Amino acid sequence: MSKTKLTVNNNGSLKVDGDFEIVDKDGNVYNLQGREIVSICRCGLSANKPFCDGSHKGHFEHEAVAFALPPKKV
């Protein structure tokens, strides 16, 4: 089983790659038709939400640079 990788793209989507499933708020599984890579909308402009359709181009800005979160609260 491959490790799932989530990539935050500059000015765009979240790319999900690996072994995963995507479910809606009720736990229903989206039929991904065998895809092992999908892009999830971050801008809210996609007509195909939750999936990216490229509508963000020129309308969404975010430079994806990794950083450390603060320690977990216990």
Backbone as ProteinMPNN parsed JSONL, in Angstrom:
{"seq_chain_A": "MSKTKLTVNNNGSLKVDGDFEIVDKDGNVYNLQGREIVSICRCGLSANKPFCDGSHKGHFEHEAVAFALPPKKV", "coords_chain_A": {"N_chain_A": [[0.845, -1.178, 0.0], [0.644, 2.152, -0.939], [1.924, 5.219, 0.411], [-0.132, 7.973, 1.201], [-0.037, 11.132, -0.33], [-0.311, 14.568, 0.104], [-0.304, 17.476, -1.655], [0.176, 20.907, -1.451], [-0.533, 23.145, -3.764], [1.001, 26.015, -5.293], [-0.977, 28.892, -5.664], [-3.288, 27.405, -6.267], [-4.833, 24.171, -6.359], [-5.289, 21.395, -3.995], [-3.37, 18.64, -4.292], [-3.97, 15.242, -4.29], [-2.458, 12.187, -3.847], [-1.966, 8.762, -4.146], [-3.016, 6.02, -2.066], [-6.221, 6.355, -1.257], [-9.483, 7.454, -0.127], [-12.315, 9.519, -0.791], [-14.821, 11.079, 0.986], [-18.2, 12.291, 1.464], [-20.0, 14.621, 3.64], [-21.74, 12.9, 4.903], [-20.497, 10.5, 4.88], [-20.609, 9.112, 2.505], [-19.026, 7.618, -0.254], [-17.107, 9.118, -2.805], [-17.101, 8.171, -6.196], [-14.258, 7.569, -7.703], [-13.485, 6.447, -10.04], [-11.215, 4.788, -10.296], [-9.048, 6.495, -10.164], [-5.851, 7.521, -8.984], [-4.768, 9.883, -8.409], [-6.007, 13.023, -7.634], [-7.246, 16.413, -7.775], [-8.118, 18.771, -5.389], [-10.373, 21.413, -4.886], [-9.445, 24.609, -3.662], [-10.125, 27.231, -3.818], [-12.815, 27.738, -4.102], [-14.142, 28.323, -6.453], [-14.616, 26.363, -8.348], [-16.733, 24.568, -10.588], [-17.11, 21.986, -10.194], [-16.933, 21.115, -7.568], [-16.112, 18.897, -4.89], [-13.821, 18.912, -6.382], [-11.078, 20.215, -8.31], [-11.371, 22.373, -11.115], [-9.821, 24.11, -12.476], [-10.706, 26.719, -12.414], [-9.625, 28.599, -10.723], [-7.466, 29.923, -11.828], [-5.76, 32.895, -12.118], [-7.4, 34.055, -10.226], [-6.897, 33.455, -7.616], [-4.645, 33.53, -5.001], [-1.931, 32.14, -3.404], [0.991, 31.416, -1.874], [2.539, 28.447, -1.526], [4.234, 27.412, 1.095], [5.941, 25.378, 3.248], [5.589, 25.075, 6.81], [6.116, 24.848, 10.392], [3.629, 23.739, 12.584], [2.252, 25.022, 15.694], [2.986, 23.398, 18.867], [0.943, 20.532, 19.741], [-2.007, 20.929, 21.682], [-2.478, 19.758, 24.966]], "CA_chain_A": [[0.0, 0.0, 0.0], [1.465, 3.353, -1.03], [1.63, 6.299, 1.329], [-0.876, 9.064, 0.599], [0.689, 12.4, -0.313], [-1.135, 15.735, -0.164], [0.558, 18.581, -2.06], [-0.477, 22.208, -1.525], [0.018, 23.809, -4.942], [0.97, 27.471, -5.346], [-2.082, 29.507, -6.402], [-4.169, 26.39, -6.827], [-5.516, 23.075, -5.675], [-4.608, 20.401, -3.175], [-3.213, 17.41, -5.081], [-3.962, 14.039, -3.46], [-1.798, 11.143, -4.63], [-1.702, 7.548, -3.371], [-4.146, 5.162, -1.738], [-7.121, 7.175, -0.459], [-10.862, 7.598, -0.561], [-12.89, 10.806, -0.436], [-16.216, 10.898, 1.378], [-18.945, 13.521, 1.742], [-20.293, 14.855, 5.053], [-22.501, 11.772, 5.429], [-19.697, 9.286, 4.767], [-20.759, 8.489, 1.189], [-17.765, 7.639, -0.985], [-17.091, 9.581, -4.199], [-16.575, 7.169, -7.119], [-13.145, 8.213, -8.399], [-13.253, 5.712, -11.292], [-9.879, 4.213, -10.324], [-7.98, 7.512, -10.122], [-4.941, 7.522, -7.842], [-4.403, 11.286, -8.224], [-7.066, 14.003, -7.887], [-6.987, 17.749, -7.247], [-9.236, 19.291, -4.604], [-10.516, 22.866, -4.981], [-9.213, 25.43, -2.462], [-10.542, 28.621, -4.052], [-14.268, 27.84, -4.056], [-14.686, 28.736, -7.748], [-14.84, 25.215, -9.223], [-18.097, 24.106, -10.846], [-17.055, 20.543, -9.971], [-16.491, 20.927, -6.187], [-14.898, 19.39, -4.259], [-12.672, 18.729, -7.267], [-10.607, 21.403, -9.014], [-11.57, 22.396, -12.563], [-8.942, 25.133, -13.034], [-11.339, 28.041, -12.375], [-8.844, 29.496, -9.867], [-6.401, 30.604, -12.576], [-5.88, 34.341, -12.135], [-8.366, 34.525, -9.23], [-6.568, 32.883, -6.305], [-3.215, 33.654, -4.745], [-1.398, 31.58, -2.168], [2.302, 30.787, -2.045], [2.589, 27.267, -0.663], [5.534, 27.233, 1.734], [5.741, 24.579, 4.454], [6.012, 25.629, 8.094], [5.771, 23.995, 11.527], [2.504, 24.142, 13.423], [2.609, 25.055, 17.119], [2.777, 22.088, 19.5], [-0.432, 20.133, 20.038], [-2.467, 21.208, 23.046], [-2.81, 18.517, 25.688]], "C_chain_A": [[0.891, 1.242, 0.0], [0.992, 4.402, -0.026], [0.885, 7.401, 0.583], [-0.086, 10.356, 0.756], [-0.275, 13.508, -0.696], [-0.197, 16.903, -0.446], [-0.272, 19.852, -2.154], [0.19, 22.959, -2.675], [-0.039, 25.327, -4.799], [-0.23, 27.916, -6.166], [-3.049, 28.488, -6.982], [-4.644, 25.349, -5.852], [-4.642, 22.343, -4.67], [-4.562, 19.127, -4.015], [-3.102, 16.239, -4.112], [-3.474, 12.894, -4.334], [-1.542, 9.945, -3.726], [-2.951, 6.718, -3.196], [-5.061, 5.932, -0.789], [-8.548, 6.995, -0.937], [-11.332, 8.956, -0.088], [-14.361, 10.576, -0.159], [-16.875, 12.253, 1.605], [-19.257, 13.594, 3.237], [-21.06, 13.712, 5.71], [-21.744, 10.451, 5.34], [-19.847, 8.551, 3.451], [-19.48, 8.68, 0.383], [-17.96, 8.168, -2.404], [-16.493, 8.468, -5.053], [-15.514, 7.846, -7.984], [-12.747, 7.475, -9.671], [-11.806, 5.229, -11.419], [-8.735, 5.219, -10.265], [-7.158, 7.366, -8.844], [-4.411, 8.917, -7.564], [-5.628, 12.135, -8.55], [-6.619, 15.344, -7.312], [-8.258, 18.272, -6.607], [-9.218, 20.817, -4.65], [-10.226, 23.525, -3.631], [-9.814, 26.811, -2.607], [-12.047, 28.82, -3.958], [-14.92, 28.187, -5.385], [-15.047, 27.57, -8.671], [-16.323, 24.894, -9.376], [-18.217, 22.623, -10.544], [-16.582, 20.243, -8.54], [-16.932, 19.574, -5.658], [-13.661, 19.31, -5.141], [-12.347, 20.018, -8.012], [-10.904, 21.276, -10.513], [-10.745, 23.491, -13.231], [-9.516, 26.542, -12.991], [-10.535, 29.061, -11.57], [-7.834, 30.34, -10.644], [-6.679, 32.104, -12.688], [-6.808, 34.919, -11.077], [-8.031, 34.078, -7.814], [-5.067, 32.95, -6.114], [-2.858, 33.062, -3.4], [-0.07, 30.92, -2.481], [2.412, 29.662, -1.035], [4.01, 27.056, -0.154], [5.283, 26.51, 3.055], [6.264, 25.308, 5.691], [5.575, 24.67, 9.193], [4.581, 24.574, 12.283], [2.971, 24.273, 14.866], [2.373, 23.682, 17.733], [1.302, 21.817, 19.786], [-0.76, 20.483, 21.478], [-2.845, 19.882, 23.693], [-3.68, 18.79, 26.871]], "O_chain_A": [[1.785, 1.371, 0.836], [-0.185, 4.458, 0.332], [1.237, 7.725, -0.551], [0.461, 10.644, 1.821], [-0.977, 13.407, -1.702], [0.607, 17.282, 0.406], [-1.293, 19.887, -2.841], [1.347, 23.363, -2.566], [-1.0, 25.869, -4.254], [-0.478, 27.379, -7.246], [-3.576, 28.689, -8.077], [-4.833, 25.62, -4.666], [-3.453, 22.619, -4.514], [-5.604, 18.599, -4.403], [-2.25, 16.238, -3.223], [-4.004, 12.656, -5.419], [-0.961, 10.096, -2.652], [-3.834, 6.705, -4.054], [-4.706, 6.138, 0.372], [-8.793, 6.452, -2.015], [-10.819, 9.491, 0.895], [-15.067, 9.96, -0.958], [-16.202, 13.24, 1.901], [-18.832, 12.734, 4.008], [-21.035, 13.567, 6.932], [-22.285, 9.401, 5.686], [-19.276, 7.474, 3.282], [-18.92, 9.776, 0.344], [-18.859, 7.729, -3.121], [-15.481, 7.88, -4.673], [-15.843, 8.609, -8.892], [-11.766, 7.845, -10.315], [-11.234, 5.253, -12.509], [-7.569, 4.828, -10.312], [-7.699, 7.12, -7.766], [-3.683, 9.121, -6.593], [-6.221, 11.987, -9.619], [-5.725, 15.401, -6.467], [-9.335, 18.224, -7.2], [-8.17, 21.437, -4.472], [-10.695, 23.064, -2.591], [-9.997, 27.505, -1.607], [-12.512, 29.942, -3.758], [-16.141, 28.333, -5.443], [-15.72, 27.777, -9.681], [-17.078, 24.944, -8.405], [-19.307, 22.058, -10.63], [-15.907, 19.239, -8.313], [-18.044, 19.142, -5.959], [-12.559, 19.612, -4.683], [-13.238, 20.815, -8.307], [-10.714, 20.214, -11.105], [-10.937, 23.778, -14.413], [-8.881, 27.475, -13.483], [-10.744, 30.264, -11.72], [-7.394, 31.377, -10.147], [-7.681, 32.528, -13.264], [-6.995, 36.134, -11.019], [-8.821, 34.308, -6.898], [-4.304, 32.486, -6.961], [-3.422, 33.443, -2.374], [-0.01, 29.973, -3.265], [2.382, 29.897, 0.173], [4.878, 26.579, -0.884], [4.501, 26.976, 3.883], [7.242, 26.053, 5.629], [4.757, 23.781, 8.956], [4.545, 25.768, 12.581], [3.991, 23.69, 15.231], [1.63, 22.878, 17.169], [0.52, 22.734, 20.036], [0.075, 20.358, 22.374], [-3.444, 19.008, 23.066], [-4.054, 17.864, 27.59]]}, "name": "protein", "num_of_chains": 1, "seq": "MSKTKLTVNNNGSLKVDGDFEIVDKDGNVYNLQGREIVSICRCGLSANKPFCDGSHKGHFEHEAVAFALPPKKV"}
